[in-house]
Amino acid sequence: MATESNSADEIEDNKSLQSIRYRRGSLQLLDQRKLPLETIYLEIRDATDGWGAIRDMVVRGAPAIAIAAALSLAVELFNLKGFNGTSDDATSFLIKKLEYLVSSRPTAVNLSDAAEKLKEVAKKVAATTSGAMTVFQAYIEAAEIMLKDDVASNKAIGSYGASFLQQQLKDFKSISVLTHCNTGSLATAGYGTALGVIRALYAEGVLERAYCTETRPFNQGSRLTAFELVHDNIPATLIADSAAAALMKTGCVNAVIVGADRVAANGDTANKVGTYSLALCAMHHGIPFYVAAPLTSIDLSISSGKEIIIEERSAKELLNSRGGLGEQVAASGVSVWNPAFDITPATIISGIITEKVSLFLCNTDTQAHIRTLLPLLSHMCVHGPTRLALSEHLPGDAKLVIG
């Protein structure tokens, strides 16, 4: 992987931060391990480079790694010389490469979801042509559409989420929000999910302050979220992970909003480790806790959070400073448990905000019915928002707010 370096001043001159730079045949990923002190873009030439960049956290965030994986293979295909084979051979080649890319980080559903969709594209085209290059061209175009759609989806989540939060917090003239990890333009193809909602609240003049946790051990909050907030001139305060409960007790936080790497069919949500703790603290202090994620993060094949595979990261991330990149700070010989994610039960999530709808989770009975409801929401992903009588699928005082 080749590198292209820019000064911090140069990136701050850009109107928006970009984790992914793409043009057909070329892909560069911002090395987020170096932020906020250095801005270095790595040249990604093929799926092997893409796998390494995802696994080593050069690029991170569920939406971003899905797009980065898809585009890394698109670049490899565009520059591929002398492929000898049929359309079926091309499809087998793509399937093998996509399965390899999915193995880079198993928890985020967006990556496997994108891979399955791209496999289907290849299979459909292969069924109608004998030319391998036609299959490869269709793949490249489909991957590029995913990039474009992710940006549009994030902006919709931001706009709709800001409106939703204002409705739910209508007794407050201004809103202060606490967030965890990084869910902004650095974690997506652009704009962001939970941080996109914060951006939209600020743009509408109702955000008083954004609080972000440092998000140990990789410090995505202090290195990335704080960087994005400062870049956009959004009033922001960084706190230690362990200070969240004390901050909530002061009354300074009106809502907590986080992203998601995978949402199970019952509403249980996998997100950066520490999210579960925040949700418990929010519940204790009577503060609404929201998840913002695209519909592609909802995995209907998983009935509950118990079935979600939790990635465990290297012990070095805890033993050494700077998320494992710096000097040793812990005692040699100590055992380490370093899960990258935890599971927040649906029972303590106030609502899930997507680009189409917000599901307001009000009671425990609702959780058992989400599996029935979510196929309709996924249908919206294809056919757009609709005012079907979805309330028929919800028990008791549960609410579904349509955007």
C-alpha positions as CSV (number, residue, x, y, z in Angstrom):
1,M,0.0,0.0,0.0
2,A,1.5,3.3,-1.1
3,T,1.0,6.5,1.0
4,E,0.1,10.1,0.2
5,S,0.6,12.5,3.1
6,N,-1.1,15.8,3.8
7,S,-0.7,18.3,6.6
8,A,-3.4,18.8,9.2
9,D,-3.9,22.3,7.8
10,E,-4.6,20.9,4.3
11,I,-7.4,18.6,5.5
12,E,-9.0,21.3,7.6
13,D,-9.3,23.4,4.5
14,N,-11.7,20.8,3.0
15,K,-15.4,21.4,3.5
16,S,-15.9,17.8,4.6
17,L,-13.6,15.1,5.9
18,Q,-13.2,12.1,3.6
19,S,-12.3,8.6,4.8
20,I,-12.6,7.3,1.2
21,R,-11.3,8.8,-1.9
22,Y,-12.4,7.0,-5.0
23,R,-12.4,7.4,-8.8
24,R,-12.7,4.4,-11.1
25,G,-9.5,2.4,-11.0
26,S,-8.1,4.2,-7.9
27,L,-8.9,4.0,-4.2
28,Q,-7.3,5.9,-1.3
29,L,-8.2,5.3,2.4
30,L,-7.4,7.8,5.1
31,D,-5.2,6.2,7.7
32,Q,-7.3,6.9,10.7
33,R,-4.7,5.5,13.1
34,K,-2.7,8.6,12.4
35,L,-5.4,11.1,13.2
36,P,-5.6,13.8,14.4
37,L,-1.9,14.6,14.2
38,E,-1.2,13.4,10.6
39,T,-3.4,12.9,7.5
40,I,-2.0,10.1,5.4
41,Y,-3.9,8.4,2.6
42,L,-3.0,4.8,1.7
43,E,-3.3,3.6,-1.9
44,I,-5.5,0.5,-2.1
45,R,-4.7,-1.6,-5.1
46,D,-6.6,-4.8,-4.6
47,A,-8.7,-6.9,-2.2
48,T,-5.6,-7.9,-0.2
49,D,-4.8,-4.3,0.5
50,G,-8.5,-3.7,1.4
51,W,-8.5,-6.7,3.8
52,G,-5.4,-5.4,5.6
53,A,-6.7,-1.8,5.8
54,I,-10.0,-3.0,7.4
55,R,-8.3,-5.5,9.8
56,D,-5.7,-3.0,10.9
57,M,-8.2,-0.2,11.5
58,V,-6.9,2.0,8.8
59,V,-10.6,2.4,7.9
60,R,-13.3,1.6,10.5
61,G,-17.0,2.1,11.1
62,A,-19.5,-0.4,9.8
63,P,-20.7,1.5,6.7
64,A,-17.1,2.6,5.7
65,I,-15.6,-0.9,5.9
66,A,-18.4,-2.3,3.7
67,I,-17.8,0.4,1.0
68,A,-14.0,0.2,1.3
69,A,-14.1,-3.6,0.8
70,A,-16.4,-3.4,-2.2
71,L,-14.3,-0.7,-3.8
72,S,-11.0,-2.4,-3.1
73,L,-12.2,-5.3,-5.2
74,A,-13.6,-2.9,-7.8
75,V,-10.2,-1.3,-8.2
76,E,-8.5,-4.7,-8.5
77,L,-11.0,-5.7,-11.3
78,F,-10.6,-2.5,-13.2
79,N,-6.8,-3.0,-13.4
80,L,-6.9,-6.7,-13.9
81,K,-5.1,-7.9,-17.0
82,G,-5.5,-11.1,-18.9
83,F,-8.3,-12.8,-17.0
84,N,-9.0,-16.1,-18.9
85,G,-12.3,-17.6,-18.1
86,T,-16.0,-17.6,-18.6
87,S,-18.7,-15.5,-16.8
88,D,-19.1,-18.4,-14.3
89,D,-15.4,-18.3,-13.7
90,A,-15.6,-14.6,-13.1
91,T,-18.4,-15.1,-10.6
92,S,-16.5,-17.7,-8.7
93,F,-13.5,-15.4,-8.6
94,L,-15.6,-12.6,-7.2
95,I,-17.3,-14.8,-4.6
96,K,-14.0,-16.1,-3.3
97,K,-12.6,-12.5,-3.0
98,L,-15.7,-11.2,-1.3
99,E,-15.7,-14.0,1.3
100,Y,-12.1,-13.2,2.0
101,L,-12.9,-9.6,2.5
102,V,-15.8,-10.4,4.9
103,S,-13.3,-12.4,7.1
104,S,-11.5,-9.2,7.9
105,R,-14.0,-8.1,10.6
106,P,-16.9,-10.4,11.4
107,T,-19.2,-8.3,13.7
108,A,-20.4,-5.5,11.4
109,V,-23.3,-6.8,9.3
110,N,-22.9,-4.1,6.6
111,L,-19.8,-5.8,5.2
112,S,-21.4,-9.2,4.8
113,D,-24.6,-7.6,3.6
114,A,-22.7,-5.7,0.8
115,A,-20.9,-8.9,-0.1
116,E,-24.1,-10.9,-0.5
117,K,-25.7,-8.1,-2.7
118,L,-22.6,-8.0,-4.9
119,K,-22.5,-11.7,-5.3
120,E,-26.1,-11.6,-6.5
121,V,-25.2,-8.9,-9.0
122,A,-22.4,-11.1,-10.4
123,K,-24.7,-14.2,-10.5
124,K,-27.5,-12.5,-12.4
125,V,-25.2,-11.0,-15.0
126,A,-23.3,-14.3,-15.4
127,A,-26.6,-16.0,-16.2
128,T,-27.2,-13.7,-19.2
129,T,-23.7,-13.5,-20.7
130,S,-20.6,-15.6,-21.3
131,G,-18.1,-12.7,-21.0
132,A,-16.1,-12.4,-17.8
133,M,-15.5,-8.7,-18.4
134,T,-19.2,-8.0,-18.5
135,V,-19.5,-9.6,-15.0
136,F,-16.6,-7.5,-13.7
137,Q,-18.0,-4.3,-15.2
138,A,-21.4,-4.9,-13.5
139,Y,-19.6,-5.5,-10.2
140,I,-17.7,-2.2,-10.5
141,E,-20.9,-0.3,-11.3
142,A,-22.7,-1.9,-8.4
143,A,-19.9,-1.1,-5.9
144,E,-19.9,2.6,-7.1
145,I,-23.7,2.8,-6.5
146,M,-23.2,1.5,-3.0
147,L,-20.8,4.4,-2.4
148,K,-23.3,7.0,-3.6
149,D,-26.2,5.4,-1.8
150,D,-24.3,5.4,1.6
151,V,-23.8,9.1,1.5
152,A,-27.5,9.7,0.7
153,S,-28.6,7.3,3.4
154,N,-26.4,9.0,6.0
155,K,-27.8,12.4,5.2
156,A,-31.3,11.1,5.5
157,I,-30.5,9.6,8.9
158,G,-29.1,13.0,10.0
159,S,-32.0,15.0,8.8
160,Y,-34.7,12.6,9.9
161,G,-33.0,11.9,13.2
162,A,-32.7,15.6,14.1
163,S,-36.4,16.1,13.5
164,F,-37.2,13.0,15.5
165,L,-35.1,14.1,18.5
166,Q,-36.7,17.5,18.5
167,Q,-40.1,15.9,18.6
168,Q,-39.1,13.6,21.4
169,L,-37.4,16.4,23.4
170,K,-39.9,19.2,22.6
171,D,-39.7,20.6,26.2
172,F,-36.1,21.7,25.6
173,K,-35.3,24.8,23.6
174,S,-31.8,23.5,22.9
175,I,-30.4,19.9,23.1
176,S,-27.1,18.6,24.4
177,V,-26.2,15.1,23.2
178,L,-23.7,12.5,24.3
179,T,-22.2,10.1,21.7
180,H,-19.7,7.2,21.8
181,C,-17.0,6.1,19.4
182,N,-17.0,7.7,15.9
183,T,-20.0,7.6,13.7
184,G,-19.3,10.5,11.4
185,S,-17.9,11.0,7.9
186,L,-14.8,9.1,8.9
187,A,-16.9,6.0,9.8
188,T,-19.0,6.1,6.6
189,A,-18.8,7.2,3.0
190,G,-19.7,10.7,4.2
191,Y,-21.7,12.7,6.7
192,G,-22.3,10.0,9.3
193,T,-25.0,8.2,11.2
194,A,-25.3,9.3,14.9
195,L,-22.8,12.1,14.3
196,G,-24.8,13.0,11.2
197,V,-27.8,13.6,13.5
198,I,-25.6,15.8,15.7
199,R,-24.5,17.7,12.6
200,A,-28.1,18.2,11.5
201,L,-29.1,19.4,15.0
202,Y,-26.3,22.0,14.8
203,A,-27.3,23.1,11.3
204,E,-30.8,23.7,12.5
205,G,-29.6,25.8,15.4
206,V,-30.9,23.6,18.3
207,L,-27.7,21.9,19.4
208,E,-26.3,23.3,22.6
209,R,-23.3,21.0,22.9
210,A,-22.1,17.6,21.8
211,Y,-20.3,15.5,24.3
212,C,-18.0,12.7,23.1
213,T,-16.4,9.9,25.0
214,E,-12.7,9.1,24.4
215,T,-13.7,5.5,23.5
216,R,-10.8,3.5,24.8
217,P,-8.7,1.6,24.0
218,F,-8.5,2.8,20.4
219,N,-9.6,6.3,21.2
220,Q,-12.0,6.8,18.3
221,G,-13.8,9.4,20.2
222,S,-10.9,11.6,21.2
223,R,-8.9,11.1,18.0
224,L,-11.8,11.0,15.4
225,T,-15.1,12.3,16.7
226,A,-13.5,15.3,18.5
227,F,-11.5,16.0,15.3
228,E,-14.7,16.0,13.2
229,L,-16.6,18.2,15.7
230,V,-13.8,20.8,15.8
231,H,-13.5,20.7,12.0
232,D,-17.2,21.6,11.7
233,N,-17.0,24.2,14.5
234,I,-19.6,22.3,16.5
235,P,-19.6,23.1,20.3
236,A,-18.0,20.0,21.7
237,T,-16.6,18.6,25.0
238,L,-14.5,15.5,25.3
239,I,-14.9,13.3,28.4
240,A,-13.2,10.2,29.8
241,D,-15.3,7.0,29.3
242,S,-15.6,6.6,33.0
243,A,-17.0,10.2,33.4
244,A,-20.2,9.5,31.5
245,A,-22.4,8.7,34.5
246,A,-21.1,11.7,36.4
247,L,-21.9,13.9,33.4
248,M,-25.4,12.6,33.2
249,K,-26.0,13.2,36.9
250,T,-25.2,17.0,36.3
251,G,-28.3,17.2,34.0
252,C,-26.1,18.4,31.1
253,V,-27.2,15.6,28.8
254,N,-30.6,15.5,27.2
255,A,-30.1,12.4,25.0
256,V,-27.5,9.7,24.1
257,I,-27.1,8.7,20.5
258,V,-24.8,6.0,19.2
259,G,-24.3,4.1,16.0
260,A,-24.5,0.3,15.4
261,D,-22.5,-2.4,13.8
262,R,-25.3,-4.9,13.8
263,V,-29.0,-4.8,15.0
264,A,-30.6,-8.2,15.7
265,A,-34.2,-9.0,14.7
266,N,-35.4,-8.3,18.2
267,G,-33.7,-4.9,18.4
268,D,-30.6,-5.9,20.4
269,T,-27.7,-3.9,19.1
270,A,-23.9,-4.5,18.8
271,N,-21.8,-1.4,18.9
272,K,-18.4,-0.3,20.2
273,V,-17.6,-1.7,23.6
274,G,-18.8,0.7,26.3
275,T,-22.2,1.3,24.6
276,Y,-24.0,-1.1,27.0
277,S,-22.6,0.8,30.0
278,L,-23.8,4.1,28.5
279,A,-27.3,2.7,28.0
280,L,-27.5,1.5,31.6
281,C,-26.3,4.9,32.9
282,A,-28.9,6.7,30.6
283,M,-31.7,4.4,31.9
284,H,-30.7,5.1,35.5
285,H,-30.8,8.9,34.9
286,G,-34.0,8.9,32.8
287,I,-32.2,10.0,29.7
288,P,-33.4,8.6,26.3
289,F,-30.9,6.4,24.5
290,Y,-31.1,6.2,20.7
291,V,-29.3,4.1,18.1
292,A,-28.8,5.6,14.6
293,A,-28.1,3.2,11.8
294,P,-29.0,2.4,8.2
295,L,-31.5,-0.4,7.5
296,T,-28.5,-2.3,6.1
297,S,-27.3,-2.7,9.7
298,I,-30.4,-4.7,10.6
299,D,-29.7,-8.4,10.4
300,L,-33.0,-10.4,10.3
301,S,-31.0,-13.7,10.3
302,I,-30.0,-13.0,13.9
303,S,-32.9,-13.5,16.4
304,S,-31.1,-11.8,19.3
305,G,-27.8,-10.3,20.4
306,K,-26.8,-13.6,21.8
307,E,-26.1,-14.8,18.3
308,I,-23.8,-11.9,17.3
309,I,-20.2,-12.8,17.0
310,I,-18.1,-10.4,19.0
311,E,-14.6,-9.6,17.6
312,E,-11.8,-9.7,20.1
313,R,-8.9,-7.4,19.4
314,S,-5.2,-7.7,20.1
315,A,-4.1,-7.5,23.7
316,K,-1.5,-4.9,22.6
317,E,-4.3,-2.3,22.2
318,L,-4.6,-2.4,26.0
319,L,-1.1,-3.1,27.0
320,N,0.4,-0.2,24.9
321,S,-0.5,3.4,24.6
322,R,-2.3,4.9,21.5
323,G,-4.4,1.8,21.0
324,G,-1.4,-0.5,20.8
325,L,0.6,1.8,18.5
326,G,2.7,3.4,21.3
327,E,4.9,2.3,24.2
328,Q,4.0,-0.3,26.8
329,V,2.0,1.0,29.7
330,A,0.7,-2.1,31.4
331,A,2.5,-4.7,33.5
332,S,4.1,-7.5,31.5
333,G,2.4,-10.9,32.0
334,V,-1.1,-9.6,32.8
335,S,-4.0,-11.3,31.0
336,V,-6.1,-9.1,28.7
337,W,-9.8,-9.3,27.6
338,N,-10.4,-6.9,24.7
339,P,-13.8,-7.3,23.0
340,A,-14.3,-4.7,20.3
341,F,-18.0,-4.6,20.8
342,D,-20.8,-5.2,23.3
343,I,-24.5,-5.9,23.1
344,T,-27.1,-3.4,24.3
345,P,-30.4,-5.2,24.9
346,A,-33.4,-3.7,23.1
347,T,-35.2,-3.3,26.4
348,I,-33.0,-0.3,27.3
349,I,-32.9,1.3,23.9
350,S,-35.4,4.2,23.6
351,G,-35.5,4.1,19.8
352,I,-33.7,3.1,16.6
353,I,-33.4,5.8,14.0
354,T,-32.9,4.8,10.3
355,E,-33.0,6.6,7.0
356,K,-36.7,5.6,6.6
357,V,-38.3,5.2,10.0
358,S,-37.7,5.5,13.8
359,L,-38.9,2.6,15.9
360,F,-39.7,3.9,19.4
361,L,-39.3,1.0,21.8
362,C,-41.6,1.5,24.7
363,N,-42.2,-1.8,26.4
364,T,-40.8,-5.3,26.7
365,D,-43.7,-6.8,24.6
366,T,-42.4,-4.7,21.6
367,Q,-39.2,-6.6,21.5
368,A,-40.9,-9.9,20.6
369,H,-42.7,-8.3,17.7
370,I,-39.8,-6.4,16.1
371,R,-38.9,-9.5,14.1
372,T,-42.4,-9.3,12.5
373,L,-42.0,-5.6,11.8
374,L,-38.5,-5.4,10.4
375,P,-39.2,-7.2,7.1
376,L,-41.6,-4.3,6.3
377,L,-38.9,-1.8,7.2
378,S,-36.4,-3.6,4.9
379,H,-39.1,-3.5,2.2
380,M,-39.0,0.3,2.6
381,C,-35.3,0.2,1.8
382,V,-36.3,-0.8,-1.7
383,H,-39.6,0.9,-2.2
384,G,-39.2,4.0,0.0
385,P,-41.2,5.4,2.9
386,T,-44.8,4.4,3.1
387,R,-47.7,5.1,5.4
388,L,-48.9,1.5,5.6
389,A,-50.8,0.6,8.7
390,L,-47.6,-0.7,10.4
391,S,-49.1,0.0,13.8
392,E,-51.1,-3.2,13.3
393,H,-47.8,-5.1,13.9
394,L,-47.0,-3.3,17.2
395,P,-48.4,-4.2,20.5
396,G,-49.4,-2.0,23.4
397,D,-47.9,1.5,23.5
398,A,-45.2,0.9,21.0
399,K,-44.8,3.6,18.3
400,L,-43.4,3.6,14.8
401,V,-42.7,7.1,13.4
402,I,-42.5,7.3,9.6
403,G,-40.2,9.8,8.0
